Amino acid sequence: MSNVQSAEAPANSVRRLSKPDLDRVVAIDQAIAGRSRQGFFENRVAASLADPAGFISLGYVEGDTLQGYVLAHMLDGEFGGRHPIAVLDAVGVDKAARGHGGAHALLDELQRAARGRGAHAIRTQIAWPDEGMAHFLAQAGFRLGSRLVLDRATARLPGELRPGEAESEGQDLSEDRIAVRAMTLGDLPAIIGIDKQITGADRAAYFKRKAEDALRSNGVRMSMLAEIDGTPAGYVMARVDYGEFGHPESEAVFDTIGVDAEFAGQHVGSVLIAQLLDQLANLRVDRVRTIVEWNDAELIAFLDNLGFRPTQNMTLALAL
C-alpha cells in the first residue's frame, strides 16, 4: 500500500479497510451526504473481507486516524460486457483532511488494485449537478463514458397495464403461461447457458459472484427466473441495498436481463420487468435504474417501451 507525505498533513498512508473502520467510514460519509448509509457500508466492508478479489475497500490514514475511504467492486460483465472493469461506488475524505492529497492517493491505490485484478477501466456515475465531484474526477483522468443511466418509477405509469391485464379480447395474456419465481443457486447452470447463447461468452464467474453476493448481502436480492412449461425462459437480476434502520433505499438497480432465444417474442422480458416493478413497489422502493451502452439499440428500445427514461446522471470512465 502507498505512503503519502505533505507539508500540511502528518505522515499518512493508504491501506485496506477492516471491520473496526466501519463506524469512522459511516461518520465521514454521513457528514458529506447528510444521512447515514450504515447498511450499505456494513455490506460492502463484509463483502470485501469475504471476497478480496471481487471488492476493493481502501482507507486513507493520517497518523492513527482514518480520514478517507474508497469503495469499488469488480465486474466481469454485465449486459454482455466481456472485459473486467472496476466500478467506483463511493469515495470520501473528512473535511479536516481535505487538501492533503488523500483523495488522489486513494484513487492511485484503487487504480493499482484494479489493474492487479485485470481491470481495463474504472467506471462510475455521478449526479449532473455535483460539480465538485465532476471536477475532482476530471482532474483524476476520468472522461465522459459511453453508457446511459435509465430509470423509471416502480409505480404504474398513467394508463400502464402489466402483462396479462387485457383491456379487450385479443390482448396478450403473458402472465397466464409464464411462471416467475425467485432465483435459486440451482438455477445458475440454466442462467449461464442462456447468457452464453446471447453473448457468446462464458460468464460463469460473473453469475457465481452475483449469487454469492446475494447470499452474503444485507440488502434484498430481487433476482427472478421465468419458466414456460417448466423450462427456464429468462431471468432478471436486481438488488436493493438496505439503508439505516432496516428501511430500503428509495432506489433499486437491475444489473442484467436475458431471454432464451427459443422464447423470443413471447414477452418473457416484459413479464420479468413487470414482476420486478411490482415486488419493488411492495417494498416501497420508489424507483429502479439500470445502465446500458449508448449503442445497444435493441435493449434501449425494450426499456423505452417499458417506461425507462434517461436520468440526470453522467457515466464516467478512466482507462487503465
N, C-alpha and C positions, 0 to 999 in steps of 0.2 A: 504494500500500500504506500501511498505517497506522503511526503512531508512537505509542508509549505512554511515559508518564513516571510514576514513582512515587518516593516518598521513600526507599524501601528498595532500589531497584534502579537500576542505571546506565541511561543513555539506551538505549532499545530500540525495536524495530520488528518488523513482520511483512512477510515477503517470500516470493516463490516459492522453492521448493526447487530445487536443482540437483544434478548428479552429485557434486560434491565434498562435499555434505552427507550423503551416504548413510551413511558409517561412524558419524557422530555420531548420526544418527537411530536406527540399529540399536542403538547403545550405550545410548541413553536408553530405548528400548523394552525392551531386554534387562534393564535394571535394574528396570523396572516389572513385566515379565511373568515374569522368571526364566528365560527361554530366548531364543535368537536366532531372529529371523524374517528373516534376511538375504535369502532368496529372495523373500519377499513384498515387501519394501521395494525391492529391486532392480527387480522387475517394475513396481511402482506408480510409482516415480520415472521409469523409462524410458517408461512409458505416458503419464505426464503431459507429458513433454517432447515426445513424438511426437504427442499428441492433446490440446492445451491446452483444447479445447472440451469434451472428454469426461471429463477428470480434473482435480481440484484438489489441489495439493500445496503447502502453505504451511509456513514455518518462523518461529519466534519467536526473535529475536536480542537478546541483551543485550550491549552493546558490540560486540565482534567474535566472540562465542561463540553458536553455535546452542544454545538451551536448550529448545526445544519444537517440536512439529510437529502438523499436522493433515492427514489424507488423506481425500479423498472422490471419488466418481465420479458421473457424471450418468447417469440412466436416463430414456428417453423411452417407457417402457412395458414392464414385464414382467408376464406373466399378464394381458395385456389392458389395462394401465394406459394412460391416454390423455393424461396431463399430465406434463411433465418434472419430475423430482424430483432432489435431490442425496442421495446415500447417504453418511453419515459412516462411514468404515471404521476409522479409528484416530486417536487424539489422545493426546498425552503431553507432559509437562513434566518436565525434570530436577528432582530433589529439591531441589537448591540454589537453584533459581529459583522454587519454589512460593510463592504468596502475593504475587507481584509483578504479578499481573494478566495474565500471559502467556496462560493458557488461555482467558480470556474475550476477549482481543484476537484470538486465533486464531479463535474461533467467530464473532466480529463480522466478521472479514475473510472467513471462509467464507460467511457469510450474504450479504455484498455480492457475492462471486464467484458464488454460486449464483443470486442474483437476476439478475445480468448475463447468465446463461445461460438465463434464462427459467424457472427452477425456481419452483414454488409452495409447496414444502415441503422440509425436510431430514428424512430418516428415518435411524434407526439401531436397533440392538438391543444389549441388554446382558444379562449373566447375572443371574438373580434375586438371588443373594447379594451382588452388587457394590454395596454401599450407598454407597461413596464416589463412584462414577461416577454412580449414580442421583441422589444429592444434587446433584452438580455440574451435571448436565444439567437437573434440575428448576429450579435457580437460573437457568440459561440460557434457560428458557422452554419446554423440551421437556415434552410431556404424553404420557400413555399412548396408543399408537397402536391402530388398529383391526385390526391384522393378527396372524396366528398363525404362530408358528415351529413347524414339524413336522419330525420326523426319524425315522429308523429305522436299525438295523444293516444293513450290506451283506451280512452272513452270513444264511443262511436261518433263518427263524424255525421253532420246533418245528412239525412237520407241514406246513410250507410246500412247495408244488410250484410250479415255474416253469411258465409256459405251454408246452404241448406234452408235459408229463410226465404221461401219463394213468395213473390208478390202475386204471381199468377201462374197458371198451369203452363208447364213447359220450361220453367226456370230450373237451373241445375240444383240438385239436392245432394251436394257432395258429401255432407257430413253423414248421410244415411249409409254410405258404403265405405267411408274412410274412417277407420278407428284410430284415435290418437291417444297415446298413453305416455307416462313418464319413461324416460330412457333409463336403462339399467346397464351395468357393466357387460352383461351377456349380449347386449346389442352391438357392442363395438365392432365385431367382425363384419356385420352387415353394413354398418355405417361406413367403415373404412372401404368396403367394397363399392358402395355407391359413390363415395368421393373419388376413388381411383377411376371409376368409369367416367366421371365428369371431368376430372383434372388431368388424368393420365399419370398422376404421381402417387407414390405410396406415402401417405402422411400418417402412418400408424402412430408414430411418436407424438405427433400433434394431438391426435384424438386421445391417446393414452394419458397424456399430460392433462388434457381437459377433464377427463374422467377422474383422475387422481385429485385434481384441484377441487372438483365438485365434492368429493368425499371429505376433503380436509377443510373446506370453506366454511366460514361463519355466515356467509351470505346464502341466498336462496338460488339454487340452480333451476332454471326453467327449461331444461333440455328435454325434448319430446320426440317420439318416434311415431310415424304414421304407418298404418298397415292396411292393405286391401286383401281381403280373404286370407288373412293370417300371414301375408308376405310383406316384409319391410318395403315401404314405397318411398319414404323420405324422412328427413329429420330436420330439426332446428335446435341450435344450442344458444342459450341466453343465460344471463345472470343478473341478480340484484344483490348488491353488497349492502349489508345491514349497517346502519348508522348508529348513533348514540341511543341508548335506552331501548334497543331492540326494534326500533321503527325502521322500515325500509327507506332507503333514499328515494327521492321522487323520480328517479330515472333509472331505467334498466338498459342493458346493452345486449344486442344479439350479435353473435360472432360469426355464425356460418349457417347456411341452409343448403340442403341438397335434395334432389328428387331423382329416383331411379328412372333411367331413360324409358324403361318399359311402361311407366305410368305417366309419361309426359303428356300434357294437355288434359289431364284429369283433375286439375285444381288441387293437387296434393299440397303444393306450396301455399296456396291461399288458405286452405283449411288449417295448416300448421300455424300460420301467422295469426289467423283469427282466434285459434285456441290460445296462443301465446298472449294476445291482447286481452282476452277475457280473464286469463289467470292473473295477469299483472294488474288489471283493474280491480280484481277481487282483493289483491294485496294492497290496494290504494297507492299503487305506483302510477304516477301521472303520465310519464312519457317513456318511450323506448327509442333508442337511437342505434345506428349502425354506421359503418364506414365502408365505402365502395370505391373502386378505381374509377376515375373520371370517364374512361372509355369502355367500361363494361355496360354497353348499351342494353343488353338483354336483362341484366339484373336491375339496372336503374329503371327500366320501363316496368318491370314486375313490381318494384317497390312503389313507383309513382302511382300505379293503378290501385295500390293498397293504401294510398294516402300519405306516403312518406314524402317529405319536402326538405330542401337544403336548410341547414341551420346557420347561425351566425358564428360557427366555429371554423377555425382555419386549421388545416393539417400542415405540419412542418416536418422536414426530413433533414438529417445530417448524414452524408455519405461517409463511410469508414474506409 
